[in-house]
Amino acid sequence: MDETHFDAVIIGSGFGGSVMAYRLAQVGLRVCVLERGKSYPPGSFPRSPYQLKNSFWNPNEGKYGLFNVWSFQGMNAIVSSGLGGGSLIYSNVLLRKDEKWFVEDNLANGGYKAWPVTRAELDPHYEQVEQMLNAQRYPFHMAPYATTARTRALQYAAEQLGLAWSLPYLAVTFANPGESPIPGVLIDEELPNIHHRKNARSTCRLCSECNIGCNYGSKNTLDYTYLSAAHRLGAEIRTGHEVRSFAPLEGGKRGYTMTYVQHRLEIERQPSDTHHPEELVPQMITTDRLILAAGTLGTTYLLLKNKQDFPALSPQLGKHFSGNGDCLGFALKCSDLRNGQRVPRVIEASHAPAITSSIRIADALDGGVGRGFYIQDAGYPEFINWILQILDTAQASGQILSLAAHLALERFKGKSASDIGSYMIQIFGTSELSSGLLPMDGMGRDIPGGQMHLDEQGLLALDWNIQESHDYYEGVRQKMKDISSALGAEFVDDPLWALNQAITVHPLGGCAMGNTIDEGVVNAYGEVFGYPNLYIADGSVMPGPVGANPSLTIAALSDRFAQHIVETLRGNV
């Protein structure tokens, strides 16, 4: 057996690559997954400041961390590097793309043009992915989950404003099959997972650490699901393998060749052994089918970088970039009205998964006004509360000094009490800043008018103007203000907004689907126009925003693309 040739090579292990790996391994293809990052078994995600500072992706310094941060003019993006891709740090939400939102904005004429894929065509693939990821709704009406104040707050605001509120599916295990949901119960796994950690996963502990990696294995991330299944079927999964270049095979042969470097993950965080990637020896591998699944930024960058070997690529390469309308806002110091008086409303955003519920705002396409979007409650890890408490305590420093002086005077008078619990309570003040904060995530149908290209240094650049989506963002912000008002809170913008900067965790586009090469880089089955057996399966194929959280749609499209490959092999296409 040729160890350097495969039936299919997949670059990346996120929502596109992992699904492809499983579906192709299912039919007996010899599959290889090349993931640049490392694996993250339970207990390996960063928590301390020291661990976190070493958890960013910077191979030039020997850092192979989880978080890959990109900064462009007007737009910043946070993506993941690791086995399982974005599933390691996403908020677990599995929402299908709205049926009437399957449109591509025709920016030239101001009209609409249908996506090359419909909701009806994707529905069976949505179902497959939901089953594979063991989708469950947050068990909001059962103890102890019914005490989740964050969920209740968004539900209350939606009721006051007449908005559509719901509990979306989450890729989180709250209970074993046939059992009642209880936090921290051992998850039953019939088959071994790719980390070979038996009895290491537990049901959701409601710690809201989803976005920095779940150390308890409660998230049904791609490493526990699709990648483990693909591995059991014989797929070869390699971490620390970063692809640098690829090209069609020479001599008229069908297939592709690529070079990659293998990062030395074992010496990470050893300053004396850090190295530059250019010092690594490039290695080569060939394949009959090449699937690019390195994410919107990674895949588009790789194609732009290797464009000289693909002269027939669509002129649409790099176009249709969208941040999926991502927008962050805060309802500060939420309160209730009781007997005509405002009293603090406890939110405790660090309790429950990262997102539990969702408000949907209709689009003009389906009876609303303007461009549609979602607003979801957002959680954060407990340590954020302590940071907020420090800020709160600093404001009450005069009270603390007064309390200290009072205790000192009482001791001087010989009247000091041995039980000073009541005094200690005063030190914490109202804790209103930490307990009454409701973060809100917004996302929706922004204008996909950005274009990626390489700058003079050969680095990825993005031309994107926040003003193109001004009306959209203003609509989201206004609705967040309305929610804040309904909760008796002050609305606070994402600090970047004041700098005309946006931040996205859902970058999309760059290799958009289309019906023809003049419309897109790939066809409706993810195959690159002009290059047989070269596929793209990640967020870059979106011709516009998904609107909802895009992970499920990326996975469903990948499942559809893989099914097409399988049917082609069987001669049914």
C-alpha positions in Angstrom: 0.0 0.0 0.0 1.3 3.4 -1.0 1.5 5.4 2.3 1.7 8.7 0.5 -1.4 8.3 -1.7 -5.1 8.3 -0.6 -8.5 8.1 -2.2 -9.4 11.3 -0.4 -7.4 13.9 1.5 -9.3 16.4 3.6 -7.6 19.6 4.8 -9.2 20.7 8.1 -11.3 18.9 10.7 -14.2 21.4 11.3 -17.8 21.1 10.5 -17.1 20.5 6.8 -14.0 18.3 6.9 -15.2 16.0 9.7 -18.5 15.2 8.0 -16.7 14.5 4.8 -14.2 12.2 6.5 -17.0 10.1 8.1 -19.2 9.9 5.0 -16.3 8.9 2.7 -14.8 6.4 5.1 -18.3 4.9 5.4 -18.1 3.7 1.8 -14.6 2.2 2.1 -12.5 5.1 0.7 -9.0 5.4 2.1 -9.2 8.8 3.8 -6.6 11.1 5.4 -7.5 14.2 7.4 -4.7 16.8 7.8 -5.4 19.1 10.8 -2.8 21.8 11.6 -3.8 22.0 15.3 -3.6 19.5 18.1 -6.1 17.4 19.8 -8.0 18.4 23.0 -9.1 15.5 25.2 -11.1 16.3 28.4 -9.2 18.5 30.8 -6.8 19.9 28.3 -8.4 23.3 27.6 -6.8 26.4 29.1 -8.1 28.1 32.2 -5.3 30.0 34.0 -3.9 33.3 32.6 -0.6 31.5 31.9 -2.3 28.7 30.0 -4.4 31.2 28.0 -1.5 33.3 26.9 0.0 30.1 25.4 -3.3 29.2 23.7 -3.1 31.3 20.6 -2.1 30.1 17.1 1.4 31.4 16.3 3.6 28.7 14.8 6.5 31.2 14.3 6.9 31.2 18.0 6.2 27.5 18.5 2.6 28.2 19.7 -0.1 25.8 18.4 -3.0 27.1 20.5 -6.7 26.9 20.2 -7.5 30.4 19.2 -6.6 31.9 15.8 -7.3 35.6 15.8 -7.4 37.6 12.5 -7.5 41.4 12.2 -8.5 43.2 9.0 -9.5 46.7 8.2 -12.9 47.1 9.9 -13.3 43.5 10.7 -11.8 41.0 13.2 -12.4 37.3 13.3 -11.8 34.6 15.9 -11.6 31.0 14.6 -10.3 27.8 16.1 -7.3 25.6 15.4 -7.5 22.1 16.7 -8.9 18.6 16.1 -12.6 19.4 15.7 -12.2 22.9 14.4 -14.8 25.5 15.3 -16.8 22.9 17.3 -14.2 23.2 20.1 -15.2 26.9 20.8 -18.6 27.5 19.3 -21.8 27.9 21.4 -23.3 24.6 20.4 -26.4 26.0 18.6 -27.9 23.9 15.8 -30.3 26.1 13.9 -31.4 25.4 10.3 -31.1 28.2 7.8 -34.5 29.9 7.4 -36.3 28.5 4.3 -37.0 31.9 2.8 -33.5 33.2 3.5 -32.0 30.9 0.8 -31.1 34.0 -1.3 -28.0 35.5 -2.6 -27.8 39.3 -2.6 -27.2 40.5 -6.2 -25.3 43.6 -5.1 -25.1 44.9 -8.7 -28.8 45.2 -9.2 -30.0 45.4 -5.6 -32.2 42.3 -6.1 -32.1 38.7 -5.1 -31.0 35.5 -6.7 -31.7 32.0 -5.3 -29.0 29.9 -3.7 -28.1 26.9 -5.8 -29.3 24.8 -2.9 -32.8 24.9 -1.3 -34.0 24.3 2.2 -35.9 21.2 1.0 -32.8 19.7 -0.5 -30.9 20.3 2.8 -33.5 19.1 5.2 -32.6 15.4 5.1 -28.9 16.4 5.7 -29.9 18.7 8.6 -31.6 15.7 10.1 -28.5 13.4 9.7 -26.2 16.0 11.4 -28.6 16.6 14.3 -28.8 12.9 15.0 -25.0 12.5 14.8 -24.4 15.4 17.1 -27.1 14.2 19.5 -29.0 17.4 19.4 -30.9 18.3 22.6 -32.9 21.3 23.7 -31.9 23.0 27.0 -34.2 21.2 29.6 -35.4 24.6 30.8 -38.6 23.3 32.4 -36.9 20.8 34.7 -35.0 21.3 37.9 -32.3 22.5 38.3 -32.3 24.1 34.9 -35.6 26.0 35.5 -33.6 28.3 37.8 -31.6 29.6 34.8 -32.2 33.3 35.2 -30.5 34.2 31.9 -32.9 32.1 29.9 -35.9 33.5 31.9 -34.8 37.1 31.3 -34.6 36.7 27.5 -38.0 34.9 27.5 -39.5 37.7 29.6 -38.2 40.4 27.4 -39.5 38.6 24.3 -42.9 38.3 25.8 -43.0 42.0 26.7 -42.0 43.0 23.2 -44.1 40.4 21.3 -41.0 38.7 19.8 -40.6 35.0 18.8 -38.6 33.2 21.5 -37.5 29.6 21.4 -35.1 27.0 22.7 -32.9 25.9 19.9 -31.2 22.5 19.6 -27.8 22.3 21.2 -25.0 19.9 20.6 -24.7 19.2 24.3 -25.4 16.1 26.4 -27.7 17.0 29.3 -28.8 13.4 29.9 -28.0 9.8 28.9 -30.8 8.1 26.8 -33.8 7.3 29.0 -32.5 9.2 32.0 -33.5 12.6 33.5 -31.1 15.5 32.9 -28.7 15.9 35.8 -25.4 17.9 35.7 -22.2 16.1 36.0 -23.4 12.5 35.4 -21.0 10.2 33.5 -21.8 10.0 29.8 -22.4 6.5 28.5 -20.3 5.9 25.3 -20.8 2.6 23.7 -17.8 2.9 21.4 -14.3 4.4 22.2 -13.7 8.0 21.1 -10.7 9.2 19.3 -9.0 10.4 22.5 -9.2 6.9 24.1 -10.4 8.5 27.4 -12.9 6.1 28.8 -15.3 7.5 31.4 -13.9 10.9 31.0 -17.0 12.8 29.8 -19.9 14.1 31.9 -23.3 15.7 31.2 -23.3 19.5 31.1 -22.2 21.1 34.4 -23.7 24.5 33.5 -20.4 26.3 33.8 -20.7 28.3 30.6 -17.2 27.5 29.6 -18.3 26.3 26.1 -16.4 29.1 24.2 -13.0 28.4 25.8 -13.3 24.6 25.4 -15.4 22.2 27.5 -13.0 20.4 29.9 -15.8 17.9 30.8 -16.6 16.6 27.4 -20.2 17.6 27.7 -20.2 19.2 24.3 -20.8 16.8 21.4 -17.9 18.2 19.5 -16.7 16.8 16.2 -13.8 14.9 17.8 -16.3 12.8 19.9 -18.7 12.4 17.0 -17.8 12.5 13.3 -14.0 12.2 13.7 -14.3 9.3 16.2 -16.7 7.5 13.8 -14.4 8.2 10.8 -11.4 6.9 12.8 -13.1 3.7 13.7 -13.8 3.2 10.0 -10.1 3.4 9.2 -9.7 7.1 8.3 -6.2 8.3 9.1 -6.3 11.5 11.2 -3.1 13.5 11.6 -2.8 16.5 13.9 0.0 19.1 13.6 0.0 18.8 9.8 -0.3 22.1 8.1 -0.7 22.2 4.3 1.2 24.8 2.5 0.6 24.2 -1.2 -1.3 21.9 -3.6 -1.6 21.5 -7.3 -3.1 19.1 -9.9 -0.9 16.1 -10.7 1.3 16.5 -13.7 1.4 14.5 -16.8 -2.3 14.5 -17.4 -2.9 12.3 -14.3 -6.2 12.8 -12.4 -5.8 13.9 -8.8 -3.8 16.3 -6.7 -0.5 16.7 -4.9 0.2 18.8 -1.8 3.0 19.6 0.5 2.7 20.1 4.2 4.9 20.6 7.3 4.6 18.7 10.5 4.6 20.9 13.6 6.5 19.5 16.6 3.6 19.7 19.0 5.6 17.9 21.7 8.0 20.9 22.3 5.2 23.5 22.5 5.8 26.2 25.1 9.5 25.4 25.5 11.2 28.7 24.6 14.6 27.2 24.0 13.1 24.9 21.4 10.8 27.3 19.5 11.2 27.3 15.8 10.1 28.9 12.6 7.9 26.9 10.2 10.3 27.5 7.3 12.8 25.4 9.1 10.5 22.4 8.9 11.0 19.9 6.1 8.1 19.9 3.6 6.5 16.6 3.0 4.4 15.5 0.0 1.2 13.5 -0.3 -1.1 12.7 -3.3 -4.8 12.0 -3.6 -7.5 11.2 -6.1 -9.9 13.7 -4.4 -8.9 16.8 -2.5 -11.3 18.4 -0.1 -10.5 21.9 1.2 -12.1 22.3 4.6 -9.7 24.8 6.4 -12.5 27.3 7.2 -13.5 30.4 5.4 -10.2 32.3 6.0 -7.9 29.2 5.7 -9.4 27.8 2.5 -9.7 31.1 0.7 -6.1 32.0 1.7 -4.8 28.6 0.4 -6.5 29.0 -2.9 -5.3 32.5 -3.4 -1.8 31.5 -2.4 -1.8 28.6 -4.9 -3.8 30.3 -7.6 -1.0 30.0 -10.1 -1.5 26.3 -10.3 -5.3 26.7 -10.8 -5.5 29.3 -13.7 -9.1 28.4 -14.5 -10.5 29.3 -11.1 -13.6 31.5 -11.1 -13.1 35.3 -10.9 -15.5 35.1 -7.9 -12.7 33.8 -5.7 -12.4 35.9 -2.6 -15.8 37.6 -3.1 -19.0 37.4 -1.0 -17.3 37.7 2.4 -19.8 38.0 5.2 -19.4 38.1 9.0 -22.9 36.5 9.3 -24.0 39.8 10.9 -22.3 39.0 14.2 -22.9 41.7 16.8 -22.4 41.8 20.5 -24.3 43.9 23.1 -24.9 44.0 26.8 -27.9 44.7 29.0 -26.2 46.2 32.1 -27.7 46.1 35.6 -30.9 44.4 34.8 -33.8 45.0 37.2 -37.4 44.2 38.1 -40.2 46.6 38.9 -41.7 45.7 42.3 -44.2 47.8 44.1 -43.2 50.8 42.0 -39.5 50.3 42.8 -36.7 49.0 40.7 -34.8 46.1 42.3 -31.8 44.3 40.9 -32.6 41.3 38.6 -30.2 38.4 39.1 -29.0 37.1 35.7 -25.9 35.0 36.6 -24.7 34.8 33.0 -22.1 32.2 34.0 -24.8 29.6 34.8 -25.9 27.3 31.9 -24.3 26.6 28.5 -23.0 29.5 26.4 -26.4 30.0 24.7 -29.7 28.6 25.8 -32.4 30.5 24.0 -33.0 32.6 20.9 -35.2 35.4 19.6 -35.9 35.5 15.9 -36.6 38.8 14.1 -38.3 38.2 10.7 -36.9 39.4 7.4 -38.7 41.4 4.7 -38.6 38.1 2.8 -40.9 36.5 5.4 -43.1 39.2 6.6 -40.8 41.4 8.6 -39.0 44.7 7.8 -35.4 45.0 6.6 -32.9 42.1 7.0 -33.7 39.4 9.5 -31.6 38.3 12.5 -31.4 36.4 15.7 -30.6 37.6 19.2 -29.5 35.0 21.8 -28.6 35.1 25.5 -24.8 34.7 25.9 -22.9 33.2 28.8 -19.4 33.4 30.0 -17.0 31.6 32.4 -17.3 32.3 36.1 -13.9 34.0 36.3 -15.4 36.9 34.3 -17.8 37.5 37.2 -14.8 38.0 39.5 -13.3 40.5 37.1 -16.6 42.4 37.1 -16.8 42.2 40.9 -13.4 43.8 41.2 -14.6 46.7 39.1 -17.8 46.9 41.2 -15.8 46.8 44.4 -13.5 49.5 43.2 -16.5 51.8 42.8 -17.4 51.0 46.4 -13.9 51.6 47.8 -15.1 54.4 50.0 -17.6 52.1 51.7 -15.0 49.5 52.2 -12.6 52.0 53.8 -15.4 53.3 56.0 -16.2 49.7 57.1 -12.5 49.1 57.9 -12.3 52.2 59.9 -15.5 51.3 61.8 -14.1 47.8 62.6 -10.8 49.3 63.8 -12.6 51.8 66.0 -14.8 49.1 67.5 -11.7 47.0 68.3 -10.0 50.0 69.9 -13.1 50.5 72.1 -12.9 46.8 73.1 -16.3 46.2 71.4 -15.2 44.2 68.4 -17.5 41.3 67.5 -16.0 37.9 66.8 -18.7 37.1 64.2 -18.3 39.6 61.4 -20.2 37.9 58.6 -22.6 40.8 58.3 -19.6 43.1 57.7 -18.1 40.8 55.2 -21.3 40.8 53.2 -21.0 44.6 52.9 -17.6 44.3 51.2 -19.2 42.7 48.2 -21.6 45.6 47.8 -24.6 44.9 45.6 -22.6 42.7 43.2 -25.0 44.2 40.7 -22.4 44.5 37.9 -21.5 40.8 37.9 -24.9 39.4 38.7 -27.1 41.6 36.6 -25.3 41.5 33.3 -27.0 39.9 30.3 -24.7 39.6 27.2 -26.5 39.2 23.9 -25.2 37.7 20.7 -26.7 38.9 17.4 -26.3 37.4 14.0 -28.2 37.6 10.7 -28.3 38.7 7.1 -25.7 41.4 6.7 -24.6 42.4 3.2 -22.0 39.9 1.8 -20.0 42.6 0.1 -16.5 41.8 1.4 -13.6 40.6 -0.8 -10.5 38.8 0.3 -7.2 39.0 -1.5 -3.4 38.8 -0.9 -1.5 41.9 0.0 2.0 42.8 -1.2 3.5 40.6 1.5 1.4 37.7 0.4 -0.8 37.8 3.5 -4.5 37.5 3.5 -6.3 40.9 3.4 -10.0 41.8 3.4 -11.8 44.8 1.8 -14.9 45.2 3.9 -16.9 48.2 4.8 -19.2 48.3 7.8 -21.3 51.0 6.3 -22.6 48.6 3.6 -24.5 46.8 6.4 -25.2 50.0 8.5 -29.0 49.6 8.4 -28.7 45.9 9.4 -26.5 46.6 12.4 -28.6 49.5 13.5 -31.6 47.2 13.4 -29.9 44.6 15.6 -28.6 47.2 18.1 -32.1 48.8 18.3 -33.7 45.5 19.2 -31.0 44.9 21.8 -31.8 48.3 23.3 -35.5 47.3 23.4 -34.6 44.1 25.2 -32.5 46.0 27.7 -35.3 48.5 28.3 -37.7 45.6 28.9 -35.3 44.3 31.5 -34.9 47.7 33.2 -31.3 47.8 32.0 -28.9 50.1 30.3 -27.7 49.0 26.9 -24.0 48.9 26.3 -22.4 48.4 22.9 -19.6 46.2 22.0 -16.6 48.5 22.7 -15.3 47.9 19.1 -18.4 49.5 17.7 -17.2 52.9 18.7 -14.1 52.3 16.5 -16.2 51.3 13.5 -14.9 47.8 14.0 -16.9 44.6 13.9 -15.9 41.1 15.2 -17.1 37.8 13.9 -16.9 34.2 15.0 -18.7 33.2 11.8 -16.7 34.3 8.8 -18.3 33.1 5.6 -17.8 33.3 1.8 -14.8 33.6 -0.4 -15.4 30.4 -2.4 -19.1 30.8 -3.0 -21.5 28.3 -4.5 -23.1 29.2 -7.8 -24.9 27.7 -10.8 -22.1 28.7 -13.2 -18.4 29.6 -13.0 -19.4 33.3 -13.5 -21.5 33.1 -10.3 -19.3 31.0 -8.0 -16.2 29.1 -7.3 -17.9 25.8 -6.7 -21.1 24.2 -7.9 -24.1 23.1 -5.9 -22.2 20.0 -4.8 -19.1 21.8 -3.6 -16.9 20.8 -6.6 -14.6 23.6 -7.9 -15.6 24.6 -11.4 -13.0 23.5 -13.9 -11.2 21.1 -11.5 -12.8 17.6 -11.2 -12.5 16.0 -7.8 -11.4 19.2 -6.1 -14.1 20.1 -3.5 -14.6 22.8 -0.8 -16.6 21.9 2.3 -16.6 24.7 4.8 -18.1 28.2 5.4 -16.3 29.7 2.5 -18.9 28.2 0.1 -21.7 30.3 1.4 -22.8 32.9 -1.2 -24.1 35.1 1.6 -24.9 35.0 5.3 -26.7 32.0 6.8 -28.4 34.3 9.2 -28.7 31.7 12.0 -25.7 30.1 13.6 -24.0 28.6 10.5 -22.4 25.5 11.9 -25.3 23.2 11.2 -25.7 24.5 7.7 -22.0 24.0 6.9 -22.2 20.4 8.2 -25.4 19.7 6.3 -23.9 21.0 3.0 -20.9 18.9 3.6 -23.1 15.9 4.1 -24.8 16.7 0.8 -21.5 17.1 -1.0 -20.3 13.8 0.4 -23.5 12.1 -0.7 -22.9 13.4 -4.2 -19.4 11.9 -4.2 -20.7 8.6 -3.0 -23.4 8.6 -5.7 -20.9 9.4 -8.3 -18.7 6.5 -7.2 -21.7 4.2 -7.5 -22.5 5.5 -11.0 -25.8 7.0 -10.0 -24.9 10.5 -11.1 
